[in-house]
Structure formats: structure tokens, C-alpha cells
């Protein structure tokens, strides 16, 4: 016999049978069908509103979600002080170079040079974005910056 989705059955005891209520006194749930005596919750359709009883306050404490999450990855920032410490004259600084030196985590995310610290070395930087102040500082030190 071929096996297929229609021939596979669940493990013995993996599915519990549904409680069948309202089937008379011989069903061991007779007379009131385990609903108690009288009142709204004993009637059909009278069980609404009981779901949020325990978690309503917890839901009210959770702040509403606002804004959105951008699909573009955030740029990894590298300071001028880090470039001063890591960079050598004659070496082109690229995202792969920064990854090898463990300055950034991911090559696929963009890299941005920020102007914190001082740069005195003449460096060639390729494939990195830069803030205006960082670009001015690189050119002031005699280096070049190209994306």
C-alpha cells in the first residue's frame, strides 16, 4: 500500500476526544451539561466576554506599536579616531579591510565614517559613506574619499 498524506494517522493518544455535552443523563454530564444551574453563562451563546478577564490589565500596560521598521539596514559607524588607529599610509580602507580588522560586523551593511576624533594620516577610503564633517577632515589630512 502506498503511503501518502491521506494514509498517515496520528500517534495513539495524541488527540483527545472533544467533550460531548448536552447528551442526556447517561453521558455523565447530564441535566445541566456541566454549565451550572442558571444564569447567562448557562445559556447558549452566553460565554462571551470571559476571555480577556485575566489578561486585560497586562494588555493595557503594553504600549501601542507606532512607526515602522525600515527594510534598509542601518549603517555601521566608524569614527575618525578608529581610522587613525587602524589605518596605515598606502593602504586603501574598504569595508572588507574594516571587517578583517573586526571594526565592523557585516560587509553587506553600509559603512559610514563619522567625525569623532582627529585624523592626521593621509588615507584613501573607498566604498564608505561619510558625514560632511568627516569628509572635510579626511581631505584636510590629505586623503581621498570615494564611494
N, CA, C and O atoms as a GROMACS GRO file, in nm:
protein
  588
    1UNK      N    1   0.083  -0.119   0.000
    1UNK     CA    2   0.000   0.000   0.000
    1UNK      C    3   0.087   0.125   0.000
    1UNK      O    4   0.182   0.135   0.078
    2UNK      N    5   0.056   0.217  -0.086
    2UNK     CA    6   0.135   0.340  -0.098
    2UNK      C    7   0.108   0.432   0.020
    2UNK      O    8  -0.005   0.444   0.068
    3UNK      N    9   0.215   0.496   0.066
    3UNK     CA   10   0.196   0.592   0.175
    3UNK      C   11   0.175   0.731   0.117
    3UNK      O   12   0.236   0.767   0.016
    4UNK      N   13   0.090   0.805   0.178
    4UNK     CA   14   0.060   0.941   0.135
    4UNK      C   15   0.000   1.018   0.250
    4UNK      O   16  -0.014   0.966   0.361
    5UNK      N   17  -0.034   1.142   0.224
    5UNK     CA   18  -0.090   1.227   0.328
    5UNK      C   19  -0.223   1.173   0.380
    5UNK      O   20  -0.258   1.195   0.495
    6UNK      N   21  -0.296   1.102   0.295
    6UNK     CA   22  -0.427   1.050   0.336
    6UNK      C   23  -0.417   0.918   0.412
    6UNK      O   24  -0.515   0.875   0.473
    7UNK      N   25  -0.301   0.853   0.410
    7UNK     CA   26  -0.288   0.725   0.481
    7UNK      C   27  -0.218   0.739   0.616
    7UNK      O   28  -0.222   0.646   0.696
    8UNK      N   29  -0.154   0.851   0.642
    8UNK     CA   30  -0.080   0.870   0.768
    8UNK      C   31  -0.179   0.904   0.878
    8UNK      O   32  -0.266   0.989   0.861
    9UNK      N   33  -0.165   0.837   0.992
    9UNK     CA   34  -0.252   0.866   1.106
    9UNK      C   35  -0.167   0.913   1.223
    9UNK      O   36  -0.046   0.886   1.228
   10UNK      N   37  -0.229   0.981   1.316
   10UNK     CA   38  -0.158   1.033   1.432
   10UNK      C   39  -0.119   0.923   1.530
   10UNK      O   40  -0.169   0.811   1.521
   11UNK      N   41  -0.030   0.956   1.622
   11UNK     CA   42   0.014   0.863   1.725
   11UNK      C   43  -0.101   0.837   1.821
   11UNK      O   44  -0.182   0.926   1.847
   12UNK      N   45  -0.107   0.717   1.872
   12UNK     CA   46  -0.213   0.678   1.965
   12UNK      C   47  -0.210   0.769   2.087
   12UNK      O   48  -0.108   0.781   2.155
   13UNK      N   49  -0.322   0.834   2.115
   13UNK     CA   50  -0.333   0.921   2.232
   13UNK      C   51  -0.290   1.064   2.207
   13UNK      O   52  -0.289   1.145   2.300
   14UNK      N   53  -0.254   1.099   2.084
   14UNK     CA   54  -0.209   1.235   2.057
   14UNK      C   55  -0.327   1.332   2.045
   14UNK      O   56  -0.309   1.452   2.064
   15UNK      N   57  -0.446   1.282   2.013
   15UNK     CA   58  -0.564   1.366   2.003
   15UNK      C   59  -0.666   1.326   2.107
   15UNK      O   60  -0.707   1.210   2.113
   16UNK      N   61  -0.706   1.422   2.190
   16UNK     CA   62  -0.807   1.395   2.291
   16UNK      C   63  -0.944   1.419   2.231
   16UNK      O   64  -0.965   1.518   2.160
   17UNK      N   65  -1.038   1.330   2.259
   17UNK     CA   66  -1.172   1.344   2.204
   17UNK      C   67  -1.242   1.464   2.269
   17UNK      O   68  -1.226   1.491   2.388
   18UNK      N   69  -1.321   1.534   2.188
   18UNK     CA   70  -1.394   1.651   2.234
   18UNK      C   71  -1.500   1.609   2.335
   18UNK      O   72  -1.566   1.506   2.318
   19UNK      N   73  -1.518   1.690   2.439
   19UNK     CA   74  -1.620   1.662   2.541
   19UNK      C   75  -1.757   1.687   2.479
   19UNK      O   76  -1.787   1.799   2.437
   20UNK      N   77  -1.840   1.585   2.474
   20UNK     CA   78  -1.974   1.598   2.416
   20UNK      C   79  -2.073   1.624   2.529
   20UNK      O   80  -2.105   1.534   2.607
   21UNK      N   81  -2.120   1.746   2.537
   21UNK     CA   82  -2.213   1.782   2.643
   21UNK      C   83  -2.354   1.793   2.587
   21UNK      O   84  -2.373   1.803   2.466
   22UNK      N   85  -2.451   1.791   2.677
   22UNK     CA   86  -2.590   1.804   2.636
   22UNK      C   87  -2.643   1.678   2.570
   22UNK      O   88  -2.725   1.686   2.479
   23UNK      N   89  -2.597   1.560   2.616
   23UNK     CA   90  -2.639   1.435   2.556
   23UNK      C   91  -2.717   1.348   2.655
   23UNK      O   92  -2.724   1.226   2.640
   24UNK      N   93  -2.775   1.411   2.754
   24UNK     CA   94  -2.861   1.336   2.846
   24UNK      C   95  -2.788   1.289   2.970
   24UNK      O   96  -2.668   1.309   2.985
   25UNK      N   97  -2.865   1.226   3.061
   25UNK     CA   98  -2.811   1.185   3.191
   25UNK      C   99  -2.715   1.068   3.181
   25UNK      O  100  -2.633   1.049   3.272
   26UNK      N  101  -2.722   0.990   3.078
   26UNK     CA  102  -2.632   0.874   3.065
   26UNK      C  103  -2.492   0.914   3.022
   26UNK      O  104  -2.403   0.828   3.020
   27UNK      N  105  -2.469   1.038   2.988
   27UNK     CA  106  -2.338   1.080   2.936
   27UNK      C  107  -2.244   1.125   3.047
   27UNK      O  108  -2.132   1.168   3.018
   28UNK      N  109  -2.285   1.116   3.172
   28UNK     CA  110  -2.210   1.161   3.289
   28UNK      C  111  -2.196   1.314   3.294
   28UNK      O  112  -2.128   1.367   3.382
   29UNK      N  113  -2.259   1.384   3.200
   29UNK     CA  114  -2.263   1.530   3.205
   29UNK      C  115  -2.409   1.571   3.183
   29UNK      O  116  -2.438   1.664   3.108
   30UNK      N  117  -2.497   1.502   3.247
   30UNK     CA  118  -2.640   1.519   3.221
   30UNK      C  119  -2.700   1.641   3.287
   30UNK      O  120  -2.628   1.717   3.353
   31UNK      N  121  -2.827   1.661   3.271
   31UNK     CA  122  -2.911   1.766   3.327
   31UNK      C  123  -2.864   1.906   3.288
   31UNK      O  124  -2.927   1.970   3.204
   32UNK      N  125  -2.754   1.954   3.346
   32UNK     CA  126  -2.708   2.090   3.318
   32UNK      C  127  -2.584   2.093   3.228
   32UNK      O  128  -2.533   2.201   3.196
   33UNK      N  129  -2.536   1.977   3.187
   33UNK     CA  130  -2.421   1.966   3.096
   33UNK      C  131  -2.298   2.040   3.145
   33UNK      O  132  -2.229   2.106   3.067
   34UNK      N  133  -2.270   2.030   3.274
   34UNK     CA  134  -2.155   2.090   3.340
   34UNK      C  135  -2.149   2.242   3.323
   34UNK      O  136  -2.041   2.300   3.323
   35UNK      N  137  -2.268   2.308   3.308
   35UNK     CA  138  -2.273   2.453   3.297
   35UNK      C  139  -2.321   2.518   3.426
   35UNK      O  140  -2.334   2.641   3.430
   36UNK      N  141  -2.346   2.444   3.528
   36UNK     CA  142  -2.400   2.502   3.649
   36UNK      C  143  -2.551   2.512   3.639
   36UNK      O  144  -2.612   2.449   3.553
   37UNK      N  145  -2.612   2.591   3.728
   37UNK     CA  146  -2.758   2.597   3.732
   37UNK      C  147  -2.813   2.700   3.633
   37UNK      O  148  -2.835   2.667   3.517
   38UNK      N  149  -2.835   2.822   3.677
   38UNK     CA  150  -2.898   2.921   3.590
   38UNK      C  151  -2.801   3.035   3.562
   38UNK      O  152  -2.690   3.038   3.614
   39UNK      N  153  -2.844   3.127   3.481
   39UNK     CA  154  -2.765   3.247   3.456
   39UNK      C  155  -2.718   3.256   3.312
   39UNK      O  156  -2.740   3.166   3.231
   40UNK      N  157  -2.652   3.368   3.282
   40UNK     CA  158  -2.610   3.396   3.144
   40UNK      C  159  -2.515   3.290   3.090
   40UNK      O  160  -2.527   3.248   2.975
   41UNK      N  161  -2.421   3.248   3.173
   41UNK     CA  162  -2.320   3.153   3.126
   41UNK      C  163  -2.374   3.011   3.109
   41UNK      O  164  -2.306   2.926   3.053
   42UNK      N  165  -2.494   2.986   3.157
   42UNK     CA  166  -2.552   2.853   3.136
   42UNK      C  167  -2.628   2.846   3.004
   42UNK      O  168  -2.658   2.736   2.956
   43UNK      N  169  -2.661   2.960   2.946
   43UNK     CA  170  -2.736   2.964   2.821
   43UNK      C  171  -2.644   2.949   2.701
   43UNK      O  172  -2.522   2.968   2.711
   44UNK      N  173  -2.701   2.915   2.588
   44UNK     CA  174  -2.620   2.907   2.467
   44UNK      C  175  -2.586   3.047   2.420
   44UNK      O  176  -2.671   3.136   2.420
   45UNK      N  177  -2.462   3.066   2.381
   45UNK     CA  178  -2.417   3.199   2.338
   45UNK      C  179  -2.388   3.292   2.452
   45UNK      O  180  -2.369   3.411   2.429
   46UNK      N  181  -2.384   3.244   2.575
   46UNK     CA  182  -2.365   3.331   2.690
   46UNK      C  183  -2.226   3.326   2.749
   46UNK      O  184  -2.208   3.363   2.865
   47UNK      N  185  -2.129   3.280   2.673
   47UNK     CA  186  -1.994   3.268   2.730
   47UNK      C  187  -1.901   3.378   2.683
   47UNK      O  188  -1.782   3.376   2.716
   48UNK      N  189  -1.951   3.476   2.607
   48UNK     CA  190  -1.861   3.578   2.556
   48UNK      C  191  -1.818   3.673   2.666
   48UNK      O  192  -1.889   3.691   2.765
   49UNK      N  193  -1.702   3.733   2.650
   49UNK     CA  194  -1.653   3.832   2.744
   49UNK      C  195  -1.565   3.774   2.853
   49UNK      O  196  -1.508   3.851   2.931
   50UNK      N  197  -1.552   3.645   2.862
   50UNK     CA  198  -1.470   3.586   2.967
   50UNK      C  199  -1.326   3.566   2.928
   50UNK      O  200  -1.243   3.531   3.012
   51UNK      N  201  -1.293   3.589   2.802
   51UNK     CA  202  -1.159   3.559   2.755
   51UNK      C  203  -1.055   3.658   2.807
   51UNK      O  204  -0.943   3.618   2.840
   52UNK      N  205  -1.091   3.786   2.815
   52UNK     CA  206  -0.993   3.888   2.850
   52UNK      C  207  -0.985   3.917   2.998
   52UNK      O  208  -0.915   4.009   3.040
   53UNK      N  209  -1.056   3.838   3.081
   53UNK     CA  210  -1.060   3.869   3.224
   53UNK      C  211  -0.922   3.874   3.288
   53UNK      O  212  -0.890   3.968   3.360
   54UNK      N  213  -0.841   3.773   3.261
   54UNK     CA  214  -0.712   3.764   3.329
   54UNK      C  215  -0.604   3.850   3.269
   54UNK      O  216  -0.510   3.888   3.339
   55UNK      N  217  -0.613   3.881   3.141
   55UNK     CA  218  -0.501   3.949   3.077
   55UNK      C  219  -0.532   4.093   3.037
   55UNK      O  220  -0.450   4.156   2.970
   56UNK      N  221  -0.646   4.145   3.075
   56UNK     CA  222  -0.682   4.279   3.028
   56UNK      C  223  -0.584   4.386   3.079
   56UNK      O  224  -0.542   4.473   3.003
   57UNK      N  225  -0.548   4.379   3.206
   57UNK     CA  226  -0.456   4.479   3.260
   57UNK      C  227  -0.318   4.465   3.197
   57UNK      O  228  -0.250   4.565   3.173
   58UNK      N  229  -0.277   4.341   3.171
   58UNK     CA  230  -0.148   4.319   3.106
   58UNK      C  231  -0.149   4.378   2.966
   58UNK      O  232  -0.048   4.435   2.922
   59UNK      N  233  -0.260   4.366   2.895
   59UNK     CA  234  -0.270   4.424   2.761
   59UNK      C  235  -0.270   4.576   2.766
   59UNK      O  236  -0.216   4.641   2.676
   60UNK      N  237  -0.331   4.632   2.868
   60UNK     CA  238  -0.335   4.778   2.879
   60UNK      C  239  -0.198   4.837   2.908
   60UNK      O  240  -0.171   4.952   2.873
   61UNK      N  241  -0.110   4.761   2.972
   61UNK     CA  242   0.023   4.810   3.005
   61UNK      C  243   0.116   4.810   2.884
   61UNK      O  244   0.213   4.886   2.881
   62UNK      N  245   0.089   4.726   2.785
   62UNK     CA  246   0.175   4.719   2.667
   62UNK      C  247   0.156   4.844   2.583
   62UNK      O  248   0.043   4.878   2.549
   63UNK      N  249   0.264   4.914   2.548
   63UNK     CA  250   0.248   5.036   2.469
   63UNK      C  251   0.203   5.004   2.326
   63UNK      O  252   0.234   4.898   2.272
   64UNK      N  253   0.131   5.097   2.267
   64UNK     CA  254   0.085   5.078   2.130
   64UNK      C  255   0.205   5.082   2.036
   64UNK      O  256   0.299   5.160   2.056
   65UNK      N  257   0.202   4.998   1.933
   65UNK     CA  258   0.310   4.996   1.836
   65UNK      C  259   0.289   5.111   1.738
   65UNK      O  260   0.182   5.125   1.680
   66UNK      N  261   0.392   5.190   1.722
   66UNK     CA  262   0.383   5.303   1.631
   66UNK      C  263   0.503   5.303   1.538
   66UNK      O  264   0.604   5.239   1.566
   67UNK      N  265   0.492   5.375   1.428
   67UNK     CA  266   0.602   5.388   1.336
   67UNK      C  267   0.615   5.265   1.247
   67UNK      O  268   0.519   5.191   1.226
   68UNK      N  269   0.736   5.243   1.194
   68UNK     CA  270   0.760   5.129   1.108
   68UNK      C  271   0.905   5.088   1.120
   68UNK      O  272   0.988   5.163   1.172
   69UNK      N  273   0.935   4.968   1.072
   69UNK     CA  274   1.072   4.919   1.071
   69UNK      C  275   1.121   4.924   0.928
   69UNK      O  276   1.061   4.863   0.839
   70UNK      N  277   1.228   4.995   0.906
   70UNK     CA  278   1.280   5.012   0.770
   70UNK      C  279   1.340   4.882   0.720
   70UNK      O  280   1.401   4.806   0.795
   71UNK      N  281   1.322   4.858   0.589
   71UNK     CA  282   1.380   4.738   0.529
   71UNK      C  283   1.526   4.759   0.490
   71UNK      O  284   1.597   4.664   0.458
   72UNK      N  285   1.570   4.885   0.492
   72UNK     CA  286   1.709   4.914   0.460
   72UNK      C  287   1.794   4.900   0.587
   72UNK      O  288   1.756   4.953   0.691
   73UNK      N  289   1.908   4.830   0.580
   73UNK     CA  290   1.990   4.813   0.700
   73UNK      C  291   2.054   4.944   0.744
   73UNK      O  292   2.085   5.030   0.662
   74UNK      N  293   2.071   4.957   0.875
   74UNK     CA  294   2.132   5.077   0.931
   74UNK      C  295   2.282   5.075   0.905
   74UNK      O  296   2.345   4.969   0.909
   75UNK      N  297   2.338   5.191   0.879
   75UNK     CA  298   2.482   5.200   0.851
   75UNK      C  299   2.562   5.176   0.978
   75UNK      O  300   2.524   5.218   1.087
   76UNK      N  301   2.676   5.107   0.961
   76UNK     CA  302   2.766   5.083   1.073
   76UNK      C  303   2.862   5.202   1.079
   76UNK      O  304   2.925   5.237   0.978
   77UNK      N  305   2.874   5.263   1.194
   77UNK     CA  306   2.955   5.385   1.204
   77UNK      C  307   3.098   5.351   1.247
   77UNK      O  308   3.121   5.267   1.333
   78UNK      N  309   3.191   5.421   1.182
   78UNK     CA  310   3.333   5.409   1.214
   78UNK      C  311   3.385   5.550   1.237
   78UNK      O  312   3.366   5.637   1.152
   79UNK      N  313   3.450   5.573   1.350
   79UNK     CA  314   3.496   5.708   1.383
   79UNK      C  315   3.633   5.737   1.319
   79UNK      O  316   3.706   5.646   1.280
   80UNK      N  317   3.663   5.865   1.310
   80UNK     CA  318   3.794   5.906   1.258
   80UNK      C  319   3.907   5.860   1.350
   80UNK      O  320   4.016   5.828   1.304
   81UNK      N  321   3.878   5.856   1.479
   81UNK     CA  322   3.979   5.810   1.575
   81UNK      C  323   4.014   5.663   1.549
   81UNK      O  324   4.130   5.623   1.562
   82UNK      N  325   3.915   5.583   1.514
   82UNK     CA  326   3.940   5.442   1.482
   82UNK      C  327   4.023   5.430   1.355
   82UNK      O  328   4.115   5.348   1.348
   83UNK      N  329   3.992   5.511   1.256
   83UNK     CA  330   4.071   5.510   1.131
   83UNK      C  331   4.214   5.554   1.156
   83UNK      O  332   4.308   5.501   1.095
   84UNK      N  333   4.232   5.651   1.243
   84UNK     CA  334   4.367   5.697   1.279
   84UNK      C  335   4.447   5.585   1.344
   84UNK      O  336   4.566   5.568   1.318
   85UNK      N  337   4.380   5.508   1.428
   85UNK     CA  338   4.446   5.398   1.499
   85UNK      C  339   4.474   5.279   1.406
   85UNK      O  340   4.580   5.217   1.415
   86UNK      N  341   4.378   5.246   1.317
   86UNK     CA  342   4.386   5.125   1.235
   86UNK      C  343   4.457   5.148   1.103
   86UNK      O  344   4.533   5.063   1.056
   87UNK      N  345   4.432   5.264   1.042
   87UNK     CA  346   4.479   5.288   0.906
   87UNK      C  347   4.628   5.307   0.898
   87UNK      O  348   4.692   5.359   0.989
   88UNK      N  349   4.684   5.264   0.784
   88UNK     CA  350   4.826   5.283   0.756
   88UNK      C  351   4.837   5.356   0.623
   88UNK      O  352   4.750   5.342   0.536
   89UNK      N  353   4.943   5.433   0.607
   89UNK     CA  354   4.962   5.509   0.484
   89UNK      C  355   4.988   5.410   0.370
   89UNK      O  356   5.071   5.320   0.382
   90UNK      N  357   4.915   5.428   0.260
   90UNK     CA  358   4.932   5.340   0.144
   90UNK      C  359   4.831   5.227   0.138
   90UNK      O  360   4.822   5.158   0.036
   91UNK      N  361   4.756   5.206   0.244
   91UNK     CA  362   4.654   5.101   0.246
   91UNK      C  363   4.518   5.164   0.217
   91UNK      O  364   4.482   5.265   0.277
   92UNK      N  365   4.444   5.104   0.124
   92UNK     CA  366   4.310   5.153   0.092
   92UNK      C  367   4.212   5.097   0.194
   92UNK      O  368   4.205   4.975   0.214
   93UNK      N  369   4.136   5.184   0.257
   93UNK     CA  370   4.040   5.140   0.358
   93UNK      C  371   3.906   5.115   0.289
   93UNK      O  372   3.845   5.206   0.233
   94UNK      N  373   3.862   4.990   0.294
   94UNK     CA  374   3.735   4.946   0.235
   94UNK      C  375   3.656   4.870   0.342
   94UNK      O  376   3.711   4.838   0.447
   95UNK      N  377   3.528   4.842   0.317
   95UNK     CA  378   3.452   4.761   0.414
   95UNK      C  379   3.515   4.624   0.442
   95UNK      O  380   3.507   4.575   0.555
   96UNK      N  381   3.576   4.561   0.342
   96UNK     CA  382   3.641   4.431   0.365
   96UNK      C  383   3.762   4.445   0.457
   96UNK      O  384   3.787   4.360   0.542
   97UNK      N  385   3.839   4.555   0.440
   97UNK     CA  386   3.952   4.581   0.527
   97UNK      C  387   3.906   4.601   0.672
   97UNK      O  388   3.967   4.550   0.765
   98UNK      N  389   3.795   4.678   0.688
   98UNK     CA  390   3.742   4.702   0.822
   98UNK      C  391   3.687   4.574   0.884
   98UNK      O  392   3.696   4.556   1.006
   99UNK      N  393   3.632   4.484   0.803
   99UNK     CA  394   3.580   4.355   0.853
   99UNK      C  395   3.696   4.267   0.900
   99UNK      O  396   3.686   4.201   1.003
  100UNK      N  397   3.806   4.266   0.824
  100UNK     CA  398   3.924   4.187   0.862
  100UNK      C  399   3.982   4.235   0.994
  100UNK      O  400   4.030   4.155   1.074
  101UNK      N  401   3.976   4.364   1.017
  101UNK     CA  402   4.028   4.422   1.142
  101UNK      C  403   3.925   4.418   1.255
  101UNK      O  404   3.952   4.469   1.364
  102UNK      N  405   3.807   4.358   1.230
  102UNK     CA  406   3.698   4.344   1.328
  102UNK      C  407   3.643   4.478   1.377
  102UNK      O  408   3.601   4.491   1.492
  103UNK      N  409   3.644   4.578   1.289
  103UNK     CA  410   3.586   4.707   1.323
  103UNK      C  411   3.436   4.705   1.298
  103UNK      O  412   3.358   4.760   1.376
  104UNK      N  413   3.394   4.639   1.188
  104UNK     CA  414   3.252   4.624   1.156
  104UNK      C  415   3.214   4.478   1.160
  104UNK      O  416   3.301   4.390   1.155
  105UNK      N  417   3.084   4.450   1.168
  105UNK     CA  418   3.038   4.312   1.180
  105UNK      C  419   2.999   4.251   1.047
  105UNK      O  420   3.018   4.131   1.025
  106UNK      N  421   2.943   4.333   0.955
  106UNK     CA  422   2.884   4.278   0.835
  106UNK      C  423   2.924   4.362   0.713
  106UNK      O  424   2.910   4.485   0.715
  107UNK      N  425   2.974   4.297   0.609
  107UNK     CA  426   3.015   4.369   0.490
  107UNK      C  427   2.895   4.416   0.409
  107UNK      O  428   2.900   4.519   0.343
  108UNK      N  429   2.785   4.339   0.415
  108UNK     CA  430   2.668   4.373   0.333
  108UNK      C  431   2.595   4.498   0.382
  108UNK      O  432   2.522   4.560   0.306
  109UNK      N  433   2.614   4.537   0.508
  109UNK     CA  434   2.554   4.660   0.558
  109UNK      C  435   2.645   4.778   0.525
  109UNK      O  436   2.767   4.764   0.524
  110UNK      N  437   2.587   4.895   0.499
  110UNK     CA  438   2.671   5.010   0.463
  110UNK      C  439   2.756   5.058   0.580
  110UNK      O  440   2.724   5.036   0.697
  111UNK      N  441   2.866   5.124   0.545
  111UNK     CA  442   2.960   5.177   0.645
  111UNK      C  443   2.961   5.328   0.632
  111UNK      O  444   2.964   5.382   0.522
  112UNK      N  445   2.958   5.397   0.746
  112UNK     CA  446   2.959   5.544   0.745
  112UNK      C  447   3.070   5.594   0.836
  112UNK      O  448   3.080   5.552   0.952
  113UNK      N  449   3.152   5.683   0.784
  113UNK     CA  450   3.260   5.744   0.862
  113UNK      C  451   3.202   5.867   0.932
  113UNK      O  452   3.144   5.955   0.869
  114UNK      N  453   3.218   5.870   1.065
  114UNK     CA  454   3.168   5.984   1.142
  114UNK      C  455   3.285   6.063   1.200
  114UNK      O  456   3.392   6.008   1.225
  115UNK      N  457   3.262   6.191   1.221
  115UNK     CA  458   3.370   6.282   1.261
  115UNK      C  459   3.383   6.291   1.412
  115UNK      O  460   3.357   6.396   1.470
  116UNK      N  461   3.422   6.182   1.476
  116UNK     CA  462   3.455   6.190   1.618
  116UNK      C  463   3.601   6.150   1.633
  116UNK      O  464   3.640   6.040   1.594
  117UNK      N  465   3.678   6.238   1.687
  117UNK     CA  466   3.822   6.217   1.696
  117UNK      C  467   3.893   6.297   1.588
  117UNK      O  468   3.830   6.371   1.512
  118UNK      N  469   4.025   6.280   1.581
  118UNK     CA  470   4.106   6.353   1.483
  118UNK      C  471   4.172   6.257   1.388
  118UNK      O  472   4.202   6.143   1.424
  119UNK      N  473   4.194   6.302   1.266
  119UNK     CA  474   4.263   6.223   1.165
  119UNK      C  475   4.382   6.303   1.115
  119UNK      O  476   4.366   6.414   1.063
  120UNK      N  477   4.502   6.246   1.130
  120UNK     CA  478   4.623   6.314   1.086
  120UNK      C  479   4.692   6.238   0.973
  120UNK      O  480   4.777   6.295   0.905
  121UNK      N  481   4.658   6.111   0.952
  121UNK     CA  482   4.719   6.030   0.848
  121UNK      C  483   4.651   6.055   0.714
  121UNK      O  484   4.533   6.086   0.707
  122UNK      N  485   4.730   6.039   0.607
  122UNK     CA  486   4.676   6.053   0.472
  122UNK      C  487   4.622   5.917   0.430
  122UNK      O  488   4.698   5.825   0.401
  123UNK      N  489   4.489   5.905   0.427
  123UNK     CA  490   4.425   5.776   0.400
  123UNK      C  491   4.342   5.782   0.273
  123UNK      O  492   4.285   5.885   0.237
  124UNK      N  493   4.335   5.667   0.206
  124UNK     CA  494   4.247   5.651   0.090
  124UNK      C  495   4.130   5.564   0.134
  124UNK      O  496   4.150   5.449   0.173
  125UNK      N  497   4.009   5.618   0.128
  125UNK     CA  498   3.890   5.546   0.173
  125UNK      C  499   3.799   5.523   0.053
  125UNK      O  500   3.766   5.616  -0.020
  126UNK      N  501   3.757   5.397   0.035
  126UNK     CA  502   3.668   5.362  -0.076
  126UNK      C  503   3.551   5.280  -0.026
  126UNK      O  504   3.566   5.199   0.065
  127UNK      N  505   3.435   5.301  -0.087
  127UNK     CA  506   3.317   5.219  -0.056
  127UNK      C  507   3.250   5.251   0.076
  127UNK      O  508   3.175   5.169   0.129
  128UNK      N  509   3.277   5.368   0.132
  128UNK     CA  510   3.218   5.407   0.260
  128UNK      C  511   3.151   5.543   0.246
  128UNK      O  512   3.202   5.632   0.178
  129UNK      N  513   3.038   5.559   0.310
  129UNK     CA  514   2.975   5.690   0.321
  129UNK      C  515   3.046   5.771   0.428
  129UNK      O  516   3.123   5.715   0.506
  130UNK      N  517   3.022   5.899   0.433
  130UNK     CA  518   3.084   5.983   0.536
  130UNK      C  519   2.995   6.103   0.562
  130UNK      O  520   2.923   6.150   0.474
  131UNK      N  521   3.002   6.152   0.684
  131UNK     CA  522   2.933   6.276   0.716
  131UNK      C  523   3.012   6.392   0.654
  131UNK      O  524   3.128   6.375   0.615
  132UNK      N  525   2.949   6.510   0.646
  132UNK     CA  526   3.017   6.625   0.585
  132UNK      C  527   3.145   6.660   0.661
  132UNK      O  528   3.250   6.685   0.601
  133UNK      N  529   3.134   6.660   0.793
  133UNK     CA  530   3.250   6.696   0.876
  133UNK      C  531   3.362   6.593   0.862
  133UNK      O  532   3.479   6.629   0.863
  134UNK      N  533   3.325   6.465   0.849
  134UNK     CA  534   3.426   6.360   0.834
  134UNK      C  535   3.494   6.372   0.698
  134UNK      O  536   3.616   6.355   0.688
  135UNK      N  537   3.417   6.401   0.593
  135UNK     CA  538   3.475   6.417   0.459
  135UNK      C  539   3.573   6.533   0.456
  135UNK      O  540   3.679   6.524   0.395
  136UNK      N  541   3.536   6.643   0.522
  136UNK     CA  542   3.626   6.760   0.529
  136UNK      C  543   3.754   6.725   0.603
  136UNK      O  544   3.862   6.766   0.563
  137UNK      N  545   3.741   6.647   0.713
  137UNK     CA  546   3.858   6.610   0.794
  137UNK      C  547   3.952   6.518   0.716
  137UNK      O  548   4.074   6.529   0.728
  138UNK      N  549   3.897   6.426   0.636
  138UNK     CA  550   3.980   6.335   0.555
  138UNK      C  551   4.056   6.414   0.450
  138UNK      O  552   4.175   6.392   0.430
  139UNK      N  553   3.987   6.506   0.381
  139UNK     CA  554   4.052   6.585   0.277
  139UNK      C  555   4.153   6.684   0.337
  139UNK      O  556   4.253   6.717   0.273
  140UNK      N  557   4.126   6.732   0.458
  140UNK     CA  558   4.217   6.824   0.526
  140UNK      C  559   4.349   6.754   0.562
  140UNK      O  560   4.456   6.815   0.562
  141UNK      N  561   4.337   6.622   0.594
  141UNK     CA  562   4.456   6.544   0.628
  141UNK      C  563   4.533   6.501   0.504
  141UNK      O  564   4.642   6.444   0.515
  142UNK      N  565   4.476   6.528   0.384
  142UNK     CA  566   4.546   6.495   0.259
  142UNK      C  567   4.498   6.365   0.197
  142UNK      O  568   4.555   6.320   0.097
  143UNK      N  569   4.397   6.304   0.252
  143UNK     CA  570   4.345   6.178   0.198
  143UNK      C  571   4.234   6.199   0.097
  143UNK      O  572   4.192   6.312   0.070
  144UNK      N  573   4.188   6.087   0.042
  144UNK     CA  574   4.078   6.093  -0.054
  144UNK      C  575   3.964   6.004  -0.007
  144UNK      O  576   3.985   5.904   0.062
  145UNK      N  577   3.843   6.041  -0.046
  145UNK     CA  578   3.723   5.967  -0.007
  145UNK      C  579   3.637   5.947  -0.130
  145UNK      O  580   3.593   6.045  -0.192
  146UNK      N  581   3.611   5.822  -0.167
  146UNK     CA  582   3.526   5.794  -0.282
  146UNK      C  583   3.434   5.678  -0.248
  146UNK      O  584   3.471   5.585  -0.177
  147UNK      N  585   3.312   5.688  -0.302
  147UNK     CA  586   3.214   5.583  -0.272
  147UNK      C  587   3.201   5.489  -0.389
  147UNK      O  588   3.123   5.394  -0.383
   0.00000   0.00000   0.00000
